[in-house]
Amino acid sequence: MVITGAASGLGKALALHASQRGFDVAVVDVQTEAGQQVVQRIQSQGQRAHYFNCDVSGAENLQALKQEVVTVFGQVDVVVNNAGVGSQGNLEFTTEAEWERQWQVNVMGVVRGCQAFIPELRKSSAAAIVNVASFAAIALAPGVASYNVAKASVYALSETLRCELAQDDIHVSVVCPAFFQTNLVQSMHGTDEKIKNQINRWMKNSKYTADDVANMILDAIENKQFMVLCDNQTKWQYRISRWFPNYFFKQKVKMIRSMFQ
């Protein structure tokens, strides 16, 4: 299993739980020391793992990663495009640089990961691609404009790939968790402390953890589940957003007004 952004947060949890379920793990990240520590933990449990340094925002980096992974492991069965960065701020005040950062890491990082590994996945009888989006792709809440658009793109790409790769028997999942405890806020650019503080509160009050989401992802791969929503609240919010869009809109406006009172 190839996991980008595997040195911390959800990626780290997924790497550890995947190894416990018998997967060899390619730990991919730009945080070398942290990534190697994850590898050491997996190896101490008797499972194969190897660290690969790769910046997913680089156009050629994922192709090079694919070659390195195949050299070390021989084959690829599952690719998890998890690496990502946060962002916050109303559209009016976001910069071109922040939009470019979101595009290169959160969108093109996923695109490049899929493009690089699809030829290898076709050789596997248990092939799967998992793209980590966010409930932001569905909720589209105010104050995180560029992040919303990037994660909605990941959702759209995943649904497209689900059809494109069906004839190749490559399963596709898209993961849309709401906030849970990660280092997302630390990766955000922007200065609106009210929004950052609200996100931190949502993370702190979350009913599930990175470990829970990791196990949901592994279950989705096993059960060939496309969309992963992590709790009943977001499942109902997803339905409401589709069935009663005007009501959903009014609730979002009410939420943002309460944050700035």
C-alpha positions, -999 to +999 in steps of 0.1 A: +000+000+000+014+034-011+003+062+013+012+098+006+013+122+036+020+091+058+044+107+084+016+122+105-021+125+111-045+103+091-017+090+068+003+078+098-027+061+114-035+045+081+000+032+076+001+016+111-034+000+108-027-012+073+004-030+084-016-046+112-039-060+085-010-075+066-001-048+041+034-039+032+035-001+033+053+026+013+054+056+037+055+087+014+061+122+028+084+152+029+090+148+066+119+125+065+125+119+103+089+115+111+084+092+081+113+070+091+099+067+126+066+054+111+086+028+091+105+017+122+073+012+141+059-010+113+091-030+110+092-036+147+058-054+143+074-077+117+058-061+086+076-046+056+078-008+052+100+017+034+102+055+035+101+075+003+107+112+002+083+128-023+067+163-027+034+156-045+034+192-058+062+185-082+052+175-117+077+146-121+079+135-085+051+109-086+065+092-117+098+089-099+081+076-068+063+049-088+096+036-101+112+036-066+082+018-051+081-009-077+119-014-073+115-019-036+082-038-034+078-053-068+041-045-072+014-021-060-021-031-049-034+000-032-026+037-036-039+062-010-036+099-021-037+114+013-012+143+013-028+177+016-026+211+032-052+233+048-064+268+038-088+293+052-101+328+042-130+343+023-125+344-015-122+382-015-090+380+006-073+348-006-042+352-028-032+337-061-003+320-042-028+302-019-050+291-047-019+277-065-008+259-033-041+243-030-042+234-067-007+219-068-009+199-035-045+190-029-057+186-065-027+179-088-010+158-061-040+134-063-041+136-101-004+128-104-007+100-079-035+084-099-017+088-133+015+074-120+002+043-104-028+032-126-006+012-150+008-007-120-026-012-105-039-028-136-014-057-129-030-064-095-060-086-088-069-065-057-063-030-070-077+001-053-073+039-053-083+059-022-085+096-026-088+116+007-111+146+002-130+161+030-166+169+041-157+204+030-162+191-005-199+186+003-206+212+030-188+241+011-189+262+042-178+299+040-144+310+051-124+282+034-130+289-002-098+275-018-099+244+004-135+237-005-128+240-042-098+218-040-115+190-021-146+192-043-122+186-072-109+155-055-145+142-050-153+149-087-121+132-099-128+102-078-163+098-091-150+101-127-122+076-120-147+051-105-164+049-140-132+051-160-115+023-141-145+000-136-136-021-167-101-026-152-115-038-119-097-011-100-118+000-071-120+037-062-130+052-028-132+088-018-130+097+019-149+127+032-143+131+069-154+161+088-130+176+113-111+154+136-078+159+155-050+164+130-024+191+122-045+206+095-047+241+111-009+242+113-007+238+075-032+267+069-021+300+054-041+330+064-047+351+095-084+348+105-080+335+140-118+332+146-121+306+118-090+288+129-102+287+165-136+274+153-119+246+133-098+237+164-130+235+185-146+212+159-115+190+158-114+188+196-151+179+198-150+153+171-165+119+180-139+100+160-101+100+156-076+094+129-074+058+139-112+054+134-110+070+099-080+048+090-101+017+099-130+030+079-107+034+049-094-001+052-130-015+055-140+005+024-112-011+004-122-045+016-160-039+010-155-019-022-173+011-008-171+043-029-179+071-005-167+072+031-186+094+054-174+090+090-205+095+112-242+097+112-243+135+114-223+140+082-243+113+065-275+132+073-259+165+064-249+150+030-285+140+024-299+173+035-275+192+012-289+172-017-326+170-008-331+204+008-303+227-006-320+260+005-324+248+041-287+237+041-277+271+028-296+289+055-280+267+082-245+276+069-253+313+069-266+310+105-234+292+115-211+318+100-230+347+116-227+331+150-190+328+146-185+365+141-209+379+167 
